[in-house]
Amino acid sequence: GYLDGIEIGDVGRFEAGLLEHMRSAASSVLDTIRDEEKLSDKTEADLKSAIEAFSKSFA
C-alpha cells in the first residue's frame, strides 16, 4: 500500500501531511465524497491520484 515505504515513526507525519494535501490541493475530491456519500469509479481514481501525488512528494 501507500505506507509500505514509510518508517513506522513517520506514519503520523505522513497522515497529517496527507490530510493537509487533501484539504488544499484535492479539496474537490473531499467535497465530492462528502456530497455523494459514496465512491464512484471516477472519485476513487481521483482519490488514488491525490494520494499518489502526495506520496511521491513525501520526504
PyMOL Python script that loads the backbone (N, CA, C, O; Angstrom):
from pymol import cmd

cmd.read_pdbstr("""\
ATOM      1  N   GLY A   1       0.783  -1.168   0.000  1.00  0.00           N
ATOM      2  CA  GLY A   1       0.000   0.000   0.000  1.00  0.00           C
ATOM      3  C   GLY A   1       0.847   1.265   0.000  1.00  0.00           C
ATOM      4  O   GLY A   1       2.057   1.246  -0.229  1.00  0.00           O
ATOM      5  N   TYR A   2       0.171   2.329   0.261  1.00  0.00           N
ATOM      6  CA  TYR A   2       0.799   3.648   0.207  1.00  0.00           C
ATOM      7  C   TYR A   2       1.808   3.871   1.329  1.00  0.00           C
ATOM      8  O   TYR A   2       2.684   4.726   1.208  1.00  0.00           O
ATOM      9  N   LEU A   3       1.698   3.123   2.404  1.00  0.00           N
ATOM     10  CA  LEU A   3       2.593   3.324   3.544  1.00  0.00           C
ATOM     11  C   LEU A   3       3.722   2.309   3.602  1.00  0.00           C
ATOM     12  O   LEU A   3       4.508   2.327   4.549  1.00  0.00           O
ATOM     13  N   ASP A   4       3.825   1.433   2.625  1.00  0.00           N
ATOM     14  CA  ASP A   4       4.849   0.386   2.658  1.00  0.00           C
ATOM     15  C   ASP A   4       6.259   0.939   2.788  1.00  0.00           C
ATOM     16  O   ASP A   4       7.083   0.339   3.479  1.00  0.00           O
ATOM     17  N   GLY A   5       6.558   2.041   2.160  1.00  0.00           N
ATOM     18  CA  GLY A   5       7.899   2.606   2.201  1.00  0.00           C
ATOM     19  C   GLY A   5       8.114   3.625   3.308  1.00  0.00           C
ATOM     20  O   GLY A   5       9.171   4.252   3.378  1.00  0.00           O
ATOM     21  N   ILE A   6       7.123   3.796   4.174  1.00  0.00           N
ATOM     22  CA  ILE A   6       7.187   4.792   5.240  1.00  0.00           C
ATOM     23  C   ILE A   6       7.610   4.110   6.543  1.00  0.00           C
ATOM     24  O   ILE A   6       7.058   3.077   6.924  1.00  0.00           O
ATOM     25  N   GLU A   7       8.585   4.695   7.210  1.00  0.00           N
ATOM     26  CA  GLU A   7       9.001   4.180   8.519  1.00  0.00           C
ATOM     27  C   GLU A   7       7.853   4.352   9.518  1.00  0.00           C
ATOM     28  O   GLU A   7       7.089   5.313   9.434  1.00  0.00           O
ATOM     29  N   ILE A   8       7.739   3.427  10.450  1.00  0.00           N
ATOM     30  CA  ILE A   8       6.659   3.475  11.431  1.00  0.00           C
ATOM     31  C   ILE A   8       6.631   4.817  12.156  1.00  0.00           C
ATOM     32  O   ILE A   8       5.557   5.363  12.408  1.00  0.00           O
ATOM     33  N   GLY A   9       7.779   5.338  12.486  1.00  0.00           N
ATOM     34  CA  GLY A   9       7.848   6.616  13.188  1.00  0.00           C
ATOM     35  C   GLY A   9       7.387   7.804  12.370  1.00  0.00           C
ATOM     36  O   GLY A   9       7.132   8.874  12.922  1.00  0.00           O
ATOM     37  N   ASP A  10       7.274   7.631  11.053  1.00  0.00           N
ATOM     38  CA  ASP A  10       6.861   8.724  10.172  1.00  0.00           C
ATOM     39  C   ASP A  10       5.392   8.643   9.753  1.00  0.00           C
ATOM     40  O   ASP A  10       4.911   9.508   9.021  1.00  0.00           O
ATOM     41  N   VAL A  11       4.679   7.617  10.207  1.00  0.00           N
ATOM     42  CA  VAL A  11       3.291   7.432   9.781  1.00  0.00           C
ATOM     43  C   VAL A  11       2.418   8.607  10.216  1.00  0.00           C
ATOM     44  O   VAL A  11       1.600   9.081   9.428  1.00  0.00           O
ATOM     45  N   GLY A  12       2.572   9.081  11.435  1.00  0.00           N
ATOM     46  CA  GLY A  12       1.775  10.222  11.906  1.00  0.00           C
ATOM     47  C   GLY A  12       2.027  11.469  11.083  1.00  0.00           C
ATOM     48  O   GLY A  12       1.094  12.202  10.754  1.00  0.00           O
ATOM     49  N   ARG A  13       3.285  11.711  10.751  1.00  0.00           N
ATOM     50  CA  ARG A  13       3.638  12.873   9.924  1.00  0.00           C
ATOM     51  C   ARG A  13       3.063  12.713   8.518  1.00  0.00           C
ATOM     52  O   ARG A  13       2.595  13.682   7.922  1.00  0.00           O
ATOM     53  N   PHE A  14       3.100  11.482   7.988  1.00  0.00           N
ATOM     54  CA  PHE A  14       2.524  11.212   6.676  1.00  0.00           C
ATOM     55  C   PHE A  14       1.019  11.486   6.707  1.00  0.00           C
ATOM     56  O   PHE A  14       0.483  12.143   5.814  1.00  0.00           O
ATOM     57  N   GLU A  15       0.348  10.981   7.731  1.00  0.00           N
ATOM     58  CA  GLU A  15      -1.095  11.172   7.850  1.00  0.00           C
ATOM     59  C   GLU A  15      -1.456  12.655   7.911  1.00  0.00           C
ATOM     60  O   GLU A  15      -2.360  13.110   7.210  1.00  0.00           O
ATOM     61  N   ALA A  16      -0.751  13.398   8.745  1.00  0.00           N
ATOM     62  CA  ALA A  16      -1.027  14.832   8.876  1.00  0.00           C
ATOM     63  C   ALA A  16      -0.777  15.558   7.558  1.00  0.00           C
ATOM     64  O   ALA A  16      -1.561  16.422   7.165  1.00  0.00           O
ATOM     65  N   GLY A  17       0.303  15.212   6.881  1.00  0.00           N
ATOM     66  CA  GLY A  17       0.615  15.834   5.601  1.00  0.00           C
ATOM     67  C   GLY A  17      -0.397  15.491   4.530  1.00  0.00           C
ATOM     68  O   GLY A  17      -0.774  16.340   3.722  1.00  0.00           O
ATOM     69  N   LEU A  18      -0.836  14.239   4.526  1.00  0.00           N
ATOM     70  CA  LEU A  18      -1.837  13.817   3.544  1.00  0.00           C
ATOM     71  C   LEU A  18      -3.150  14.559   3.766  1.00  0.00           C
ATOM     72  O   LEU A  18      -3.779  15.008   2.808  1.00  0.00           O
ATOM     73  N   LEU A  19      -3.561  14.690   5.010  1.00  0.00           N
ATOM     74  CA  LEU A  19      -4.795  15.430   5.289  1.00  0.00           C
ATOM     75  C   LEU A  19      -4.688  16.880   4.825  1.00  0.00           C
ATOM     76  O   LEU A  19      -5.626  17.417   4.237  1.00  0.00           O
ATOM     77  N   GLU A  20      -3.553  17.509   5.086  1.00  0.00           N
ATOM     78  CA  GLU A  20      -3.345  18.890   4.637  1.00  0.00           C
ATOM     79  C   GLU A  20      -3.378  18.970   3.110  1.00  0.00           C
ATOM     80  O   GLU A  20      -3.986  19.876   2.540  1.00  0.00           O
ATOM     81  N   HIS A  21      -2.724  18.022   2.460  1.00  0.00           N
ATOM     82  CA  HIS A  21      -2.707  17.970   0.995  1.00  0.00           C
ATOM     83  C   HIS A  21      -4.130  17.808   0.453  1.00  0.00           C
ATOM     84  O   HIS A  21      -4.523  18.492  -0.492  1.00  0.00           O
ATOM     85  N   MET A  22      -4.890  16.906   1.054  1.00  0.00           N
ATOM     86  CA  MET A  22      -6.253  16.670   0.584  1.00  0.00           C
ATOM     87  C   MET A  22      -7.123  17.904   0.784  1.00  0.00           C
ATOM     88  O   MET A  22      -7.961  18.221  -0.060  1.00  0.00           O
ATOM     89  N   ARG A  23      -6.926  18.593   1.891  1.00  0.00           N
ATOM     90  CA  ARG A  23      -7.739  19.781   2.168  1.00  0.00           C
ATOM     91  C   ARG A  23      -7.384  20.953   1.264  1.00  0.00           C
ATOM     92  O   ARG A  23      -8.235  21.795   0.977  1.00  0.00           O
ATOM     93  N   SER A  24      -6.140  21.015   0.815  1.00  0.00           N
ATOM     94  CA  SER A  24      -5.729  22.152  -0.013  1.00  0.00           C
ATOM     95  C   SER A  24      -5.723  21.801  -1.497  1.00  0.00           C
ATOM     96  O   SER A  24      -6.459  22.409  -2.274  1.00  0.00           O
ATOM     97  N   ALA A  25      -4.920  20.847  -1.897  1.00  0.00           N
ATOM     98  CA  ALA A  25      -4.737  20.551  -3.321  1.00  0.00           C
ATOM     99  C   ALA A  25      -5.829  19.659  -3.902  1.00  0.00           C
ATOM    100  O   ALA A  25      -6.042  19.658  -5.114  1.00  0.00           O
ATOM    101  N   ALA A  26      -6.521  18.904  -3.058  1.00  0.00           N
ATOM    102  CA  ALA A  26      -7.518  17.961  -3.576  1.00  0.00           C
ATOM    103  C   ALA A  26      -8.859  18.128  -2.866  1.00  0.00           C
ATOM    104  O   ALA A  26      -9.584  17.157  -2.654  1.00  0.00           O
ATOM    105  N   SER A  27      -9.176  19.353  -2.507  1.00  0.00           N
ATOM    106  CA  SER A  27     -10.410  19.593  -1.757  1.00  0.00           C
ATOM    107  C   SER A  27     -11.656  19.199  -2.548  1.00  0.00           C
ATOM    108  O   SER A  27     -12.672  18.831  -1.958  1.00  0.00           O
ATOM    109  N   SER A  28     -11.585  19.273  -3.866  1.00  0.00           N
ATOM    110  CA  SER A  28     -12.751  18.891  -4.670  1.00  0.00           C
ATOM    111  C   SER A  28     -13.070  17.404  -4.517  1.00  0.00           C
ATOM    112  O   SER A  28     -14.233  17.006  -4.579  1.00  0.00           O
ATOM    113  N   VAL A  29     -12.037  16.589  -4.319  1.00  0.00           N
ATOM    114  CA  VAL A  29     -12.263  15.154  -4.101  1.00  0.00           C
ATOM    115  C   VAL A  29     -12.995  14.954  -2.777  1.00  0.00           C
ATOM    116  O   VAL A  29     -13.958  14.191  -2.706  1.00  0.00           O
ATOM    117  N   LEU A  30     -12.541  15.634  -1.736  1.00  0.00           N
ATOM    118  CA  LEU A  30     -13.210  15.523  -0.441  1.00  0.00           C
ATOM    119  C   LEU A  30     -14.644  16.032  -0.518  1.00  0.00           C
ATOM    120  O   LEU A  30     -15.544  15.437   0.075  1.00  0.00           O
ATOM    121  N   ASP A  31     -14.863  17.122  -1.241  1.00  0.00           N
ATOM    122  CA  ASP A  31     -16.216  17.657  -1.406  1.00  0.00           C
ATOM    123  C   ASP A  31     -17.122  16.643  -2.088  1.00  0.00           C
ATOM    124  O   ASP A  31     -18.267  16.452  -1.679  1.00  0.00           O
ATOM    125  N   THR A  32     -16.611  15.996  -3.123  1.00  0.00           N
ATOM    126  CA  THR A  32     -17.398  15.005  -3.855  1.00  0.00           C
ATOM    127  C   THR A  32     -17.754  13.826  -2.964  1.00  0.00           C
ATOM    128  O   THR A  32     -18.896  13.365  -2.969  1.00  0.00           O
ATOM    129  N   ILE A  33     -16.786  13.335  -2.199  1.00  0.00           N
ATOM    130  CA  ILE A  33     -17.048  12.211  -1.296  1.00  0.00           C
ATOM    131  C   ILE A  33     -18.108  12.600  -0.269  1.00  0.00           C
ATOM    132  O   ILE A  33     -19.025  11.824   0.001  1.00  0.00           O
ATOM    133  N   ARG A  34     -17.988  13.781   0.296  1.00  0.00           N
ATOM    134  CA  ARG A  34     -18.954  14.241   1.291  1.00  0.00           C
ATOM    135  C   ARG A  34     -20.345  14.404   0.668  1.00  0.00           C
ATOM    136  O   ARG A  34     -21.343  14.007   1.270  1.00  0.00           O
ATOM    137  N   ASP A  35     -20.414  14.980  -0.520  1.00  0.00           N
ATOM    138  CA  ASP A  35     -21.701  15.254  -1.152  1.00  0.00           C
ATOM    139  C   ASP A  35     -22.382  13.994  -1.668  1.00  0.00           C
ATOM    140  O   ASP A  35     -23.597  13.847  -1.538  1.00  0.00           O
ATOM    141  N   GLU A  36     -21.606  13.082  -2.254  1.00  0.00           N
ATOM    142  CA  GLU A  36     -22.186  11.874  -2.847  1.00  0.00           C
ATOM    143  C   GLU A  36     -22.331  10.738  -1.842  1.00  0.00           C
ATOM    144  O   GLU A  36     -23.128   9.824  -2.051  1.00  0.00           O
ATOM    145  N   GLU A  37     -21.571  10.789  -0.761  1.00  0.00           N
ATOM    146  CA  GLU A  37     -21.580   9.764   0.282  1.00  0.00           C
ATOM    147  C   GLU A  37     -21.264   8.367  -0.244  1.00  0.00           C
ATOM    148  O   GLU A  37     -21.699   7.368   0.329  1.00  0.00           O
ATOM    149  N   LYS A  38     -20.513   8.303  -1.328  1.00  0.00           N
ATOM    150  CA  LYS A  38     -20.049   7.035  -1.888  1.00  0.00           C
ATOM    151  C   LYS A  38     -18.876   7.338  -2.806  1.00  0.00           C
ATOM    152  O   LYS A  38     -18.613   8.494  -3.138  1.00  0.00           O
ATOM    153  N   LEU A  39     -18.173   6.284  -3.212  1.00  0.00           N
ATOM    154  CA  LEU A  39     -17.045   6.450  -4.126  1.00  0.00           C
ATOM    155  C   LEU A  39     -17.416   5.909  -5.501  1.00  0.00           C
ATOM    156  O   LEU A  39     -17.507   4.697  -5.697  1.00  0.00           O
ATOM    157  N   SER A  40     -17.625   6.799  -6.434  1.00  0.00           N
ATOM    158  CA  SER A  40     -17.805   6.368  -7.818  1.00  0.00           C
ATOM    159  C   SER A  40     -16.433   5.973  -8.350  1.00  0.00           C
ATOM    160  O   SER A  40     -15.415   6.248  -7.715  1.00  0.00           O
ATOM    161  N   ASP A  41     -16.405   5.339  -9.498  1.00  0.00           N
ATOM    162  CA  ASP A  41     -15.122   4.951 -10.093  1.00  0.00           C
ATOM    163  C   ASP A  41     -14.247   6.178 -10.338  1.00  0.00           C
ATOM    164  O   ASP A  41     -13.039   6.134 -10.104  1.00  0.00           O
ATOM    165  N   LYS A  42     -14.849   7.271 -10.807  1.00  0.00           N
ATOM    166  CA  LYS A  42     -14.082   8.488 -11.075  1.00  0.00           C
ATOM    167  C   LYS A  42     -13.544   9.092  -9.781  1.00  0.00           C
ATOM    168  O   LYS A  42     -12.385   9.502  -9.716  1.00  0.00           O
ATOM    169  N   THR A  43     -14.385   9.146  -8.758  1.00  0.00           N
ATOM    170  CA  THR A  43     -13.942   9.715  -7.487  1.00  0.00           C
ATOM    171  C   THR A  43     -12.839   8.866  -6.875  1.00  0.00           C
ATOM    172  O   THR A  43     -11.877   9.402  -6.324  1.00  0.00           O
ATOM    173  N   GLU A  44     -12.970   7.545  -6.967  1.00  0.00           N
ATOM    174  CA  GLU A  44     -11.928   6.659  -6.454  1.00  0.00           C
ATOM    175  C   GLU A  44     -10.613   6.884  -7.194  1.00  0.00           C
ATOM    176  O   GLU A  44      -9.550   6.915  -6.573  1.00  0.00           O
ATOM    177  N   ALA A  45     -10.677   7.039  -8.507  1.00  0.00           N
ATOM    178  CA  ALA A  45      -9.470   7.301  -9.300  1.00  0.00           C
ATOM    179  C   ALA A  45      -8.853   8.648  -8.918  1.00  0.00           C
ATOM    180  O   ALA A  45      -7.632   8.764  -8.811  1.00  0.00           O
ATOM    181  N   ASP A  46      -9.694   9.663  -8.712  1.00  0.00           N
ATOM    182  CA  ASP A  46      -9.198  10.982  -8.301  1.00  0.00           C
ATOM    183  C   ASP A  46      -8.545  10.914  -6.922  1.00  0.00           C
ATOM    184  O   ASP A  46      -7.514  11.543  -6.689  1.00  0.00           O
ATOM    185  N   LEU A  47      -9.145  10.151  -6.014  1.00  0.00           N
ATOM    186  CA  LEU A  47      -8.589   9.986  -4.672  1.00  0.00           C
ATOM    187  C   LEU A  47      -7.238   9.283  -4.730  1.00  0.00           C
ATOM    188  O   LEU A  47      -6.283   9.705  -4.078  1.00  0.00           O
ATOM    189  N   LYS A  48      -7.162   8.220  -5.507  1.00  0.00           N
ATOM    190  CA  LYS A  48      -5.893   7.498  -5.657  1.00  0.00           C
ATOM    191  C   LYS A  48      -4.818   8.410  -6.246  1.00  0.00           C
ATOM    192  O   LYS A  48      -3.671   8.384  -5.799  1.00  0.00           O
ATOM    193  N   SER A  49      -5.175   9.205  -7.231  1.00  0.00           N
ATOM    194  CA  SER A  49      -4.213  10.128  -7.842  1.00  0.00           C
ATOM    195  C   SER A  49      -3.700  11.145  -6.831  1.00  0.00           C
ATOM    196  O   SER A  49      -2.508  11.449  -6.800  1.00  0.00           O
ATOM    197  N   ALA A  50      -4.597  11.668  -6.005  1.00  0.00           N
ATOM    198  CA  ALA A  50      -4.199  12.649  -4.997  1.00  0.00           C
ATOM    199  C   ALA A  50      -3.270  12.019  -3.964  1.00  0.00           C
ATOM    200  O   ALA A  50      -2.281  12.632  -3.562  1.00  0.00           O
ATOM    201  N   ILE A  51      -3.582  10.803  -3.535  1.00  0.00           N
ATOM    202  CA  ILE A  51      -2.731  10.117  -2.555  1.00  0.00           C
ATOM    203  C   ILE A  51      -1.373   9.802  -3.165  1.00  0.00           C
ATOM    204  O   ILE A  51      -0.343   9.987  -2.517  1.00  0.00           O
ATOM    205  N   GLU A  52      -1.365   9.330  -4.403  1.00  0.00           N
ATOM    206  CA  GLU A  52      -0.096   9.014  -5.072  1.00  0.00           C
ATOM    207  C   GLU A  52       0.759  10.262  -5.255  1.00  0.00           C
ATOM    208  O   GLU A  52       1.976  10.211  -5.075  1.00  0.00           O
ATOM    209  N   ALA A  53       0.136  11.376  -5.611  1.00  0.00           N
ATOM    210  CA  ALA A  53       0.885  12.626  -5.784  1.00  0.00           C
ATOM    211  C   ALA A  53       1.527  13.044  -4.468  1.00  0.00           C
ATOM    212  O   ALA A  53       2.690  13.446  -4.441  1.00  0.00           O
ATOM    213  N   PHE A  54       0.774  12.951  -3.381  1.00  0.00           N
ATOM    214  CA  PHE A  54       1.353  13.306  -2.087  1.00  0.00           C
ATOM    215  C   PHE A  54       2.453  12.325  -1.703  1.00  0.00           C
ATOM    216  O   PHE A  54       3.511  12.734  -1.225  1.00  0.00           O
ATOM    217  N   SER A  55       2.213  11.048  -1.907  1.00  0.00           N
ATOM    218  CA  SER A  55       3.196  10.019  -1.532  1.00  0.00           C
ATOM    219  C   SER A  55       4.533  10.243  -2.218  1.00  0.00           C
ATOM    220  O   SER A  55       5.585  10.041  -1.611  1.00  0.00           O
ATOM    221  N   LYS A  56       4.501  10.658  -3.479  1.00  0.00           N
ATOM    222  CA  LYS A  56       5.741  10.903  -4.222  1.00  0.00           C
ATOM    223  C   LYS A  56       6.514  12.089  -3.658  1.00  0.00           C
ATOM    224  O   LYS A  56       7.743  12.124  -3.727  1.00  0.00           O
ATOM    225  N   SER A  57       5.797  13.053  -3.104  1.00  0.00           N
ATOM    226  CA  SER A  57       6.464  14.254  -2.593  1.00  0.00           C
ATOM    227  C   SER A  57       6.836  14.136  -1.116  1.00  0.00           C
ATOM    228  O   SER A  57       7.541  14.997  -0.590  1.00  0.00           O
ATOM    229  N   PHE A  58       6.380  13.095  -0.448  1.00  0.00           N
ATOM    230  CA  PHE A  58       6.648  12.947   0.988  1.00  0.00           C
ATOM    231  C   PHE A  58       8.102  12.593   1.213  1.00  0.00           C
ATOM    232  O   PHE A  58       8.632  11.664   0.603  1.00  0.00           O
ATOM    233  N   ALA A  59       8.750  13.351   2.104  1.00  0.00           N
ATOM    234  CA  ALA A  59      10.168  13.074   2.405  1.00  0.00           C
ATOM    235  C   ALA A  59      10.392  13.028   3.895  1.00  0.00           C
ATOM    236  O   ALA A  59      11.518  12.807   4.343  1.00  0.00           O
TER     237      ALA A  59
END
""", "prot")
cmd.dss("prot")
cmd.show_as("cartoon", "prot")
cmd.util.cbc("prot")
cmd.orient("prot")
